[in-house]
Amino acid sequence: MTESFLAQNDNAPEAPEKSVSRLRAADAIREAAVQFGVVTGLTPHAVTGIRTRAGGGWSVLVDVVELTRIPDSTSVMATYRVDVDGAGELDACERLRRFTRGATDS
């Protein structure tokens, strides 16, 4: 069995590389929090998670107080997933869950 290999041509022009903006995690958190606040009118309370997205950019979990109650441990909190692209622009935002501040995960 004969295998043929293509000769490598060192003079051939290289394919242009994609320009990918490498947004750092800290910058993604800042951009997600700011844009989330602008869009929803809610103030981010805490960032509870961050991960890269398959297509580029970041997915950030933001906790907010949706309803303030007394005592504070009964306030209604929510976790939102905020997606930003590689340039830090808002791609998507959705509420994942609601819970009382005093609740713990089991």
PyMOL commands that set and color helices and strands:
alter all, ss='L'
color gray80, all
select helices_A, chain A and resi 25-40+72-74
alter helices_A, ss='H'
color red, helices_A
select strands_A, chain A and resi 44-52+58-67+76-84+90-100
alter strands_A, ss='S'
color yellow, strands_A
deselect
rebuild
show_as cartoon
